[in-house]
Amino acid sequence: MTNKAYLYAISCVNGDINAPKYVKKQCQDFIEICDGKNDKYVFHEKKYKKICKILKVLKMAKGTRAGEPIYNVLAGYQWIFIAAVLCVVHKDDKRIRRYQNAILEISRKNGKTFTIALLFLLLFYLEQQYSKFYSVAPDGSLAREIKEALEPLISANREIIEEDEIIVRRDFILFSPLKTKYIPLNYSTNRMDGKEPNVFIADEVGALPTNYPVEAMRSGQLLIKNKLGFVISTKYPTVDNPFEDEVATAKLVLDGFTEDETLFALLYEPDNPDSWMDDLGVLEHSNPLAIEIDEVMEDLVKKRDKAISRLALRENFLTKHCNIIYQGAGTESYVDVSEVRKCKVDGIDWTGREVYVGVDLAMTNDNCAVAMVANDNGNILAEVTAFVPEGRIPEKNKFEKIDYYKFIEMGNCIACGDMIVDYSVIENFVFQLEKKYGVRVAGIGFDRYNAMSSAQKWDTEFNTVEIKQHSSVLHAPTKLLYEKIINKEFEYCDNDLLEINFQNAQCTYDTNLNRYVNKKKSKGKIDMVAALIDAVFLLQQEELKQMEFVVQF
């Protein structure tokens, strides 16, 4: 109970510290390891005590607490980040760390650069001989941030660190006893290929134009046994940057959709971003340092007040101090996947029901989906199936970081065709719905794009309706489906792939404030959600037809 990282994790999970949901999930996993409840991994107490001894000797170089032992100064999130990454090891070989990738999403001025610099200093003493450390960033000044944070830390501790022990040069820092070298790299001028980093840090990844520097570093670690990479950034005002891909992957792991035991992630982004104007919890979720230092919170509140009154300051405040993506009209998650999961049921009896079918036929080399919905005393019942080209599954598994083979085995997905989807399989699937489920298909809604040929075939037996893919048309079913999910008036059977689609779905607003799911701005595949919204559109239209309108004079 003297372990500061463990105490922080307990406080987050118990609610004593206001932490966002994904931080709580990571903390819960850390607690279970510390409590000895994990079969594969343990907390290395001896290494942790060694780190504590080092931190009690090292002194702060700058700030209001300069000269104090670093051990007394570190915030809770810094303790768990350092302890988890360095001290969680394999039970059968304690020399091998569990985590190879560490993601830190945190707002500006929360000590993230100092945290990584301190980790590098600790790793100088803990890593094997002849190790290479690299930092990569969008430009030279950012790449040197870690080096510039290390230099005063080394200078302030020259009583402990001798001149010839750690040698600081213009382009590198050398730890002489083990010949470990740290080199900052500039994305714009340095080629990243050919490097073999034991440890690397990618800073401000949200500002990188591509994920090339991060992947180049990871590729260089192929033969490294005890590899480690840090990816850190604040939010940026775009949804299609490399850091959002890293965060999306971390969320899939923490939500249990994807298995990756080598990933550790602290994602300090608010659970309820829409309430940023009046909820201090938004600031606490994205600024863990503000919870422990009153002056930081006071400064943030002042910045928030200015952002409320001055639109020109809003984008910078929301992205850099609240970790909220802000793009003018706004891009936001469609619905929290935890709300969707509350609607999961053990089974649905479809026999005798009148159903409406929505079909999303994308390009032949991409995912497609068929959704079936019915009204059950005000509840929307749903069954959604995805279709993928079988020959592209290995590529899709790697790129999307999910296991399509698992979803095929579960019955949520059907593989058809080779490198392109076989539309005839989807067409026959729709034709067989009545026989398979014992239902009556009242209508099939489709997007004209890529679906005209299939729709003509279905039209021989069913009533088909073209659904214009425009915000003015899709706003109503998008809103209705959202409300049904929030009110727990939506039911579906176990379908992890559908939940992933909901998690990926991002909404935007048009000039008339019509809300719609935007495929281009979403974080991954959302074909199942798109097909579901088309099906709900038909259901909603039929209900409107059956309503009796009375005109009063």
C-alpha positions as CSV (number, residue, x, y, z in Angstrom):
1,M,0.0,0.0,0.0
2,T,3.1,2.3,-0.1
3,N,3.2,1.8,-3.9
4,K,2.2,5.3,-5.3
5,A,1.2,3.8,-8.7
6,Y,-1.1,1.3,-7.0
7,L,-2.7,3.9,-4.8
8,Y,-3.4,6.1,-7.8
9,A,-5.0,3.2,-9.6
10,I,-7.2,2.3,-6.6
11,S,-8.3,6.0,-6.3
12,C,-9.2,6.2,-10.0
13,V,-11.2,2.9,-9.9
14,N,-13.0,3.8,-6.6
15,G,-13.9,7.3,-7.8
16,D,-11.8,9.1,-5.3
17,I,-10.0,10.7,-8.3
18,N,-12.2,11.8,-11.2
19,A,-10.6,9.8,-14.0
20,P,-12.1,9.1,-17.5
21,K,-13.4,5.6,-18.3
22,Y,-10.5,4.3,-20.4
23,V,-8.0,5.3,-17.7
24,K,-10.2,3.4,-15.1
25,K,-10.1,0.3,-17.4
26,Q,-6.3,0.4,-17.6
27,C,-6.0,1.0,-13.9
28,Q,-8.2,-2.0,-13.1
29,D,-5.9,-4.2,-15.2
30,F,-2.9,-2.8,-13.3
31,I,-4.6,-3.5,-9.9
32,E,-5.3,-7.1,-10.8
33,I,-1.6,-7.6,-11.7
34,C,-0.4,-6.0,-8.5
35,D,-2.9,-8.2,-6.5
36,G,-1.4,-11.3,-8.1
37,K,-4.6,-12.1,-10.0
38,N,-3.0,-12.4,-13.5
39,D,-1.7,-15.8,-14.6
40,K,1.0,-14.4,-17.0
41,Y,2.3,-11.2,-15.5
42,V,3.5,-9.9,-12.1
43,F,4.6,-6.6,-10.7
44,H,8.4,-6.6,-10.2
45,E,8.7,-5.2,-6.6
46,K,12.5,-5.3,-6.6
47,K,12.8,-3.2,-9.8
48,Y,10.2,-0.8,-8.4
49,K,12.2,-0.3,-5.2
50,K,15.3,0.4,-7.2
51,I,13.4,3.0,-9.3
52,C,12.2,4.6,-6.0
53,K,15.7,4.8,-4.7
54,I,16.9,6.6,-7.8
55,L,14.0,9.0,-7.7
56,K,14.6,9.8,-4.0
57,V,18.2,10.8,-4.9
58,L,17.5,12.7,-8.1
59,K,16.3,16.3,-7.7
60,M,13.9,18.5,-9.7
61,A,15.8,20.9,-12.0
62,K,13.1,23.5,-12.7
63,G,9.8,24.9,-11.4
64,T,8.5,25.9,-8.0
65,R,9.8,22.7,-6.5
66,A,13.3,22.8,-7.9
67,G,15.8,21.1,-5.6
68,E,13.2,18.7,-4.1
69,P,13.6,14.9,-4.6
70,I,11.6,13.8,-7.7
71,Y,10.1,11.0,-5.6
72,N,8.1,13.7,-3.7
73,V,7.0,15.6,-6.8
74,L,5.6,13.1,-9.3
75,A,1.9,13.1,-9.9
76,G,-0.3,10.0,-9.7
77,Y,-0.5,9.5,-13.5
78,Q,3.3,9.8,-13.8
79,W,3.7,7.1,-11.1
80,I,1.5,4.6,-12.8
81,F,2.9,5.3,-16.3
82,I,6.4,4.7,-15.1
83,A,5.7,1.8,-12.8
84,A,3.4,-0.1,-15.2
85,V,5.7,0.3,-18.2
86,L,8.9,-0.6,-16.4
87,C,7.8,-3.0,-13.7
88,V,5.1,-5.2,-15.1
89,V,6.9,-8.3,-16.3
90,H,6.4,-11.8,-17.4
91,K,5.9,-14.2,-14.5
92,D,8.1,-16.9,-16.0
93,D,10.9,-14.5,-17.0
94,K,11.1,-11.3,-15.0
95,R,13.7,-9.8,-17.3
96,I,11.1,-9.3,-20.0
97,R,8.7,-6.5,-19.7
98,R,5.0,-7.0,-20.6
99,Y,4.5,-3.7,-22.4
100,Q,6.1,-2.9,-25.7
101,N,3.9,0.1,-26.7
102,A,2.8,2.8,-24.3
103,I,0.3,5.5,-25.4
104,L,-0.2,8.7,-23.4
105,E,-3.0,11.0,-24.5
106,I,-2.9,14.0,-22.3
107,S,-3.5,17.7,-22.5
108,R,-0.8,20.4,-22.8
109,K,1.2,21.4,-19.7
110,N,0.7,18.2,-17.8
111,G,4.3,17.3,-17.6
112,K,4.3,14.7,-20.4
113,T,7.7,15.7,-21.8
114,F,9.3,15.6,-18.4
115,T,7.7,12.2,-17.7
116,I,9.3,10.7,-20.9
117,A,12.6,12.4,-20.2
118,L,12.6,10.9,-16.7
119,L,11.8,7.5,-18.2
120,F,14.7,7.8,-20.5
121,L,17.0,8.7,-17.6
122,L,15.8,5.7,-15.7
123,L,16.2,3.5,-18.7
124,F,19.8,4.6,-19.1
125,Y,20.4,2.6,-15.9
126,L,18.0,-0.2,-16.5
127,E,18.4,-1.1,-20.2
128,Q,21.1,-3.5,-21.6
129,Q,24.5,-2.4,-22.9
130,Y,24.8,-0.6,-26.2
131,S,21.1,0.3,-26.3
132,K,19.9,3.0,-28.7
133,F,17.2,5.5,-27.8
134,Y,15.5,7.8,-30.4
135,S,12.9,10.5,-30.3
136,V,10.8,11.4,-33.5
137,A,8.5,14.4,-34.0
138,P,7.1,16.5,-36.8
139,D,10.0,18.9,-36.7
140,G,13.4,19.4,-35.2
141,S,12.4,21.6,-32.3
142,L,9.8,19.1,-31.1
143,A,12.2,16.2,-31.6
144,R,14.7,17.9,-29.3
145,E,12.1,18.5,-26.6
146,I,13.1,15.3,-24.7
147,K,16.8,16.2,-25.0
148,E,16.1,19.7,-23.8
149,A,14.2,18.3,-20.8
150,L,17.0,15.8,-20.0
151,E,19.8,18.4,-20.1
152,P,18.7,20.5,-17.0
153,L,17.8,17.3,-15.2
154,I,21.3,16.0,-15.7
155,S,22.9,19.3,-14.8
156,A,20.9,19.7,-11.6
157,N,22.1,16.3,-10.4
158,R,25.8,16.6,-11.1
159,E,26.5,15.8,-7.5
160,I,25.2,12.3,-8.2
161,I,25.8,12.0,-12.0
162,E,29.5,12.5,-12.8
163,E,30.6,14.4,-15.9
164,D,32.0,11.4,-17.7
165,E,29.0,9.2,-16.7
166,I,26.4,11.0,-18.9
167,I,28.0,13.0,-21.7
168,V,25.8,15.6,-23.4
169,R,26.6,16.7,-27.0
170,R,24.8,18.8,-29.5
171,D,23.3,15.8,-31.4
172,F,23.1,13.1,-28.8
173,I,23.4,12.1,-25.1
174,L,25.7,9.2,-24.2
175,F,25.5,7.1,-21.0
176,S,29.1,6.0,-20.8
177,P,28.9,3.0,-18.4
178,L,26.7,1.0,-20.7
179,K,27.4,2.9,-24.0
180,T,23.7,3.7,-24.3
181,K,23.1,6.6,-26.7
182,Y,20.0,8.8,-27.2
183,I,19.5,10.6,-30.5
184,P,16.7,13.0,-31.4
185,L,15.5,12.6,-35.0
186,N,13.7,15.2,-37.2
187,Y,10.9,13.8,-39.4
188,S,11.3,16.5,-42.0
189,T,15.1,15.9,-42.5
190,N,16.0,12.5,-41.1
191,R,15.2,9.1,-42.7
192,M,13.8,6.8,-40.1
193,D,14.6,3.5,-41.8
194,G,17.7,1.6,-40.8
195,K,17.5,2.5,-37.2
196,E,17.4,-0.2,-34.5
197,P,15.9,1.4,-31.4
198,N,15.6,-0.4,-28.1
199,V,13.4,2.5,-27.0
200,F,11.8,5.3,-29.0
201,I,9.4,8.1,-28.2
202,A,7.1,9.6,-30.9
203,D,6.0,13.1,-29.7
204,E,3.0,15.2,-30.9
205,V,2.0,12.3,-33.2
206,G,-1.3,14.1,-33.9
207,A,0.7,16.6,-36.0
208,L,2.5,14.0,-38.1
209,P,1.3,13.9,-41.7
210,T,1.6,10.1,-41.8
211,N,2.3,7.2,-39.4
212,Y,5.6,6.5,-41.2
213,P,8.0,7.6,-38.4
214,V,6.2,5.5,-35.8
215,E,6.0,2.4,-38.0
216,A,9.6,2.9,-39.1
217,M,10.7,2.8,-35.4
218,R,8.6,-0.3,-34.7
219,S,9.9,-2.0,-37.8
220,G,13.5,-1.3,-36.6
221,Q,12.7,-3.1,-33.3
222,L,11.9,-6.4,-35.0
223,L,15.0,-8.2,-33.6
224,I,14.9,-6.4,-30.2
225,K,13.9,-8.7,-27.4
226,N,12.8,-6.2,-24.8
227,K,11.6,-3.4,-27.1
228,L,9.7,-0.3,-25.9
229,G,8.0,2.5,-27.7
230,F,6.2,5.6,-26.4
231,V,3.5,7.4,-28.5
232,I,2.3,10.7,-26.9
233,S,0.3,13.6,-28.0
234,T,-2.6,16.0,-27.3
235,K,-5.6,16.1,-29.6
236,Y,-5.4,18.0,-32.9
237,P,-8.4,19.5,-34.8
238,T,-8.6,16.6,-37.3
239,V,-10.0,13.0,-37.0
240,D,-7.7,11.6,-39.7
241,N,-4.2,11.9,-38.1
242,P,-1.9,9.1,-37.0
243,F,-2.5,9.6,-33.3
244,E,-6.3,9.1,-33.6
245,D,-5.5,5.7,-35.2
246,E,-3.3,4.8,-32.2
247,V,-6.0,5.9,-29.8
248,A,-8.7,4.0,-31.7
249,T,-6.6,0.9,-31.5
250,A,-6.1,1.4,-27.7
251,K,-9.8,1.8,-27.1
252,L,-10.5,-1.5,-29.0
253,V,-8.0,-3.2,-26.7
254,L,-9.4,-1.7,-23.5
255,D,-13.0,-2.5,-24.6
256,G,-12.0,-6.1,-25.1
257,F,-12.6,-6.1,-28.9
258,T,-9.0,-6.8,-29.7
259,E,-6.3,-8.6,-27.9
260,D,-2.9,-6.9,-27.5
261,E,-1.2,-7.7,-24.1
262,T,1.8,-5.6,-25.1
263,L,-0.2,-2.3,-25.2
264,F,-0.5,0.1,-22.2
265,A,-2.6,3.2,-22.7
266,L,-3.6,6.2,-20.5
267,L,-6.2,8.1,-22.5
268,Y,-7.0,11.3,-20.7
269,E,-10.0,12.5,-22.8
270,P,-13.3,13.6,-21.3
271,D,-16.2,11.1,-21.1
272,N,-18.8,13.9,-21.7
273,P,-17.1,16.5,-24.0
274,D,-20.4,18.3,-24.8
275,S,-20.5,19.7,-21.2
276,W,-17.1,21.5,-21.4
277,M,-18.6,24.9,-20.8
278,D,-19.9,24.2,-17.3
279,D,-18.5,20.9,-16.1
280,L,-15.2,20.9,-14.3
281,G,-15.1,17.1,-14.8
282,V,-14.1,17.7,-18.4
283,L,-11.0,19.6,-17.3
284,E,-10.2,16.9,-14.7
285,H,-10.5,14.1,-17.2
286,S,-8.1,15.6,-19.6
287,N,-5.7,17.3,-17.1
288,P,-4.8,14.9,-14.3
289,L,-2.2,17.3,-13.0
290,A,-5.0,19.9,-12.4
291,I,-6.6,17.5,-9.8
292,E,-3.4,17.6,-7.7
293,I,-2.3,21.3,-8.3
294,D,-4.9,23.9,-7.6
295,E,-3.1,26.6,-9.5
296,V,-3.3,24.6,-12.7
297,M,-7.0,24.2,-12.4
298,E,-7.5,27.9,-11.7
299,D,-5.6,28.7,-14.9
300,L,-7.6,26.3,-16.9
301,V,-10.9,27.7,-15.7
302,K,-9.7,31.2,-16.8
303,K,-8.8,29.8,-20.2
304,R,-12.2,28.1,-20.4
305,D,-14.0,31.4,-19.6
306,K,-12.1,33.1,-22.4
307,A,-12.9,30.3,-24.9
308,I,-16.6,30.5,-24.1
309,S,-16.7,34.2,-24.8
310,R,-14.3,34.3,-27.7
311,L,-14.8,31.9,-30.6
312,A,-11.3,32.5,-32.0
313,L,-9.8,30.9,-28.8
314,R,-12.1,27.9,-28.7
315,E,-10.4,25.5,-31.1
316,N,-7.0,25.8,-29.3
317,F,-8.6,25.5,-25.9
318,L,-10.7,22.4,-26.7
319,T,-8.0,20.5,-28.6
320,K,-5.0,21.3,-26.4
321,H,-6.5,21.7,-22.9
322,C,-9.6,19.4,-23.1
323,N,-8.5,16.8,-25.6
324,I,-11.7,17.4,-27.6
325,I,-11.5,17.4,-31.4
326,Y,-13.1,20.7,-32.6
327,Q,-13.8,21.3,-36.2
328,G,-16.2,24.3,-36.4
329,A,-19.5,22.7,-37.1
330,G,-18.3,19.8,-34.9
331,T,-17.5,16.1,-35.3
332,E,-18.6,13.9,-32.4
333,S,-19.1,10.2,-31.6
334,Y,-22.5,8.9,-32.6
335,V,-23.3,7.0,-29.5
336,D,-21.2,5.6,-26.6
337,V,-20.6,1.9,-27.2
338,S,-21.3,1.3,-23.5
339,E,-24.8,2.5,-24.1
340,V,-25.2,0.2,-27.0
341,R,-24.0,-2.8,-24.9
342,K,-26.7,-2.1,-22.4
343,C,-29.2,-3.1,-25.1
344,K,-27.8,-6.5,-25.7
345,V,-30.2,-9.4,-25.2
346,D,-29.8,-13.2,-25.1
347,G,-32.1,-13.9,-28.0
348,I,-34.9,-12.5,-30.2
349,D,-37.8,-14.4,-31.5
350,W,-38.3,-13.2,-35.1
351,T,-41.1,-15.6,-36.0
352,G,-44.1,-13.9,-37.7
353,R,-42.7,-10.4,-37.5
354,E,-42.9,-7.8,-40.2
355,V,-39.4,-6.5,-40.8
356,Y,-37.6,-3.8,-42.8
357,V,-34.2,-4.4,-44.3
358,G,-31.4,-1.9,-44.9
359,V,-28.6,-2.7,-47.3
360,D,-25.2,-0.9,-47.5
361,L,-23.4,-2.1,-50.6
362,A,-20.0,-0.4,-50.7
363,M,-17.3,-0.9,-53.3
364,T,-16.8,-4.5,-54.2
365,N,-13.4,-4.6,-52.5
366,D,-14.8,-3.2,-49.2
367,N,-17.2,-4.2,-46.4
368,C,-20.9,-4.5,-47.1
369,A,-23.8,-5.0,-44.6
370,V,-27.4,-6.1,-44.3
371,A,-29.6,-5.0,-41.4
372,M,-33.0,-6.2,-40.4
373,V,-35.3,-4.4,-37.9
374,A,-38.7,-4.8,-36.5
375,N,-41.0,-2.8,-34.1
376,D,-41.8,-4.6,-30.9
377,N,-44.2,-2.4,-28.8
378,G,-42.0,0.6,-29.3
379,N,-38.7,-1.2,-29.1
380,I,-36.5,-1.6,-32.2
381,L,-35.3,-5.2,-32.7
382,A,-32.2,-5.5,-34.9
383,E,-30.1,-8.2,-36.6
384,V,-27.1,-7.0,-38.6
385,T,-24.6,-9.0,-40.8
386,A,-21.4,-7.8,-42.4
387,F,-19.9,-9.2,-45.7
388,V,-16.2,-9.0,-46.5
389,P,-14.0,-10.2,-49.4
390,E,-12.4,-13.4,-48.2
391,G,-9.1,-12.9,-49.9
392,R,-8.6,-9.5,-48.2
393,I,-9.2,-10.8,-44.6
394,P,-5.5,-11.0,-43.6
395,E,-4.9,-7.5,-44.9
396,K,-8.1,-6.2,-43.2
397,N,-7.2,-7.9,-39.9
398,K,-3.8,-6.2,-39.9
399,F,-5.0,-2.7,-41.1
400,E,-8.1,-2.5,-39.0
401,K,-6.6,-4.4,-36.0
402,I,-9.6,-6.7,-35.5
403,D,-10.1,-10.4,-36.1
404,Y,-12.6,-11.0,-38.9
405,Y,-12.1,-14.7,-38.6
406,K,-13.6,-14.6,-35.1
407,F,-16.6,-12.6,-36.3
408,I,-17.1,-15.1,-39.1
409,E,-17.1,-17.9,-36.6
410,M,-19.6,-16.1,-34.4
411,G,-21.9,-15.6,-37.4
412,N,-21.7,-11.8,-37.4
413,C,-19.8,-11.7,-40.7
414,I,-19.9,-13.7,-43.9
415,A,-16.8,-14.0,-46.2
416,C,-17.6,-14.1,-49.9
417,G,-15.7,-13.7,-53.1
418,D,-11.9,-13.5,-53.2
419,M,-10.4,-10.0,-53.5
420,I,-13.8,-8.5,-54.1
421,V,-17.2,-9.1,-52.5
422,D,-19.5,-11.5,-54.3
423,Y,-22.8,-9.5,-54.6
424,S,-24.7,-12.7,-55.5
425,V,-24.1,-14.1,-51.9
426,I,-25.5,-10.9,-50.4
427,E,-28.5,-11.0,-52.8
428,N,-29.3,-14.6,-51.9
429,F,-28.9,-13.8,-48.2
430,V,-31.6,-11.2,-48.5
431,F,-33.8,-13.5,-50.5
432,Q,-33.5,-16.2,-47.7
433,L,-34.3,-13.9,-44.8
434,E,-38.0,-14.8,-44.7
435,K,-37.3,-18.5,-44.7
436,K,-34.4,-18.3,-42.3
437,Y,-36.1,-16.1,-39.6
438,G,-39.7,-16.8,-40.3
439,V,-40.4,-13.1,-41.0
440,R,-42.2,-11.1,-43.7
441,V,-40.0,-8.6,-45.4
442,A,-42.1,-5.4,-45.8
443,G,-39.5,-3.4,-47.6
444,I,-35.8,-3.1,-48.5
445,G,-34.0,0.2,-48.3
446,F,-30.8,0.8,-50.3
447,D,-28.3,3.4,-51.3
448,R,-28.3,3.9,-55.1
449,Y,-24.5,3.8,-55.2
450,N,-23.4,0.2,-56.1
451,A,-26.8,-1.3,-55.4
452,M,-29.0,-0.7,-58.5
453,S,-28.4,-4.2,-60.0
454,S,-29.1,-6.0,-56.7
455,A,-32.2,-3.8,-56.0
456,Q,-33.7,-4.7,-59.4
457,K,-33.4,-8.4,-58.5
458,W,-34.9,-7.9,-55.1
459,D,-37.7,-5.9,-56.6
460,T,-39.1,-9.0,-58.3
461,E,-40.2,-10.3,-54.9
462,F,-40.0,-7.4,-52.4
463,N,-40.9,-3.7,-52.2
464,T,-37.6,-1.8,-52.6
465,V,-37.0,1.8,-51.7
466,E,-34.0,4.0,-52.7
467,I,-32.9,6.0,-49.7
468,K,-31.2,9.2,-50.6
469,Q,-27.9,9.5,-48.7
470,H,-28.4,13.1,-47.6
471,S,-28.5,14.7,-44.2
472,S,-32.0,16.0,-44.7
473,V,-33.2,12.4,-45.2
474,L,-31.0,10.5,-42.8
475,H,-31.3,12.9,-39.8
476,A,-34.6,11.6,-38.6
477,P,-33.6,7.8,-38.5
478,T,-30.2,8.7,-37.1
479,K,-31.8,10.6,-34.3
480,L,-34.5,8.0,-33.6
481,L,-31.9,5.1,-33.4
482,Y,-29.8,7.2,-31.0
483,E,-32.8,7.9,-28.8
484,K,-33.9,4.3,-28.8
485,I,-30.4,3.2,-27.7
486,I,-30.1,5.8,-25.0
487,N,-33.6,4.8,-23.7
488,K,-32.7,1.1,-23.8
489,E,-35.5,0.6,-26.4
490,F,-33.1,-1.1,-28.8
491,E,-32.4,-4.8,-28.8
492,Y,-29.8,-6.9,-30.5
493,C,-28.0,-10.3,-29.9
494,D,-24.3,-10.7,-29.2
495,N,-22.5,-8.9,-32.0
496,D,-19.0,-7.5,-31.3
497,L,-18.5,-6.4,-34.9
498,L,-21.7,-4.2,-34.7
499,E,-20.4,-2.7,-31.5
500,I,-17.1,-1.9,-33.1
501,N,-19.0,-0.2,-36.0
502,F,-20.9,1.9,-33.4
503,Q,-17.6,2.8,-31.7
504,N,-16.1,3.9,-35.1
505,A,-19.1,6.0,-36.1
506,Q,-18.7,9.8,-36.1
507,C,-21.5,12.3,-36.7
508,T,-21.4,15.8,-38.2
509,Y,-24.0,18.5,-38.7
510,D,-25.1,20.3,-41.9
511,T,-25.9,24.0,-42.0
512,N,-29.5,23.2,-40.9
513,L,-28.1,21.3,-37.9
514,N,-29.3,17.9,-39.3
515,R,-27.1,15.2,-37.7
516,Y,-25.9,12.3,-39.8
517,V,-23.2,9.6,-39.6
518,N,-20.3,10.6,-41.7
519,K,-18.3,7.7,-43.3
520,K,-15.3,9.9,-44.3
521,K,-14.8,11.3,-40.8
522,S,-15.5,8.0,-38.9
523,K,-12.6,6.2,-37.3
524,G,-13.1,2.9,-39.2
525,K,-15.7,0.7,-40.8
526,I,-19.3,1.7,-40.1
527,D,-21.2,-0.2,-42.8
528,M,-23.3,-2.1,-40.3
529,V,-24.5,1.2,-38.7
530,A,-25.2,2.7,-42.1
531,A,-27.3,-0.3,-43.1
532,L,-29.1,-0.2,-39.7
533,I,-30.0,3.5,-40.2
534,D,-31.4,2.7,-43.6
535,A,-33.6,0.0,-42.1
536,V,-34.7,2.3,-39.3
537,F,-35.7,4.9,-42.0
538,L,-38.1,2.5,-43.6
539,L,-39.5,1.5,-40.2
540,Q,-40.0,5.1,-39.3
541,Q,-41.7,5.9,-42.6
542,E,-44.2,3.1,-42.1
543,E,-45.1,4.2,-38.6
544,L,-45.7,7.8,-39.9
545,K,-48.0,6.4,-42.6
546,Q,-50.1,4.6,-40.0
547,M,-50.5,7.6,-37.7
548,E,-53.9,9.3,-37.8
549,F,-53.6,13.1,-38.1
550,V,-56.6,15.2,-36.9
551,V,-57.0,18.8,-38.0
552,Q,-58.7,21.0,-35.4
553,F,-60.7,24.1,-36.6
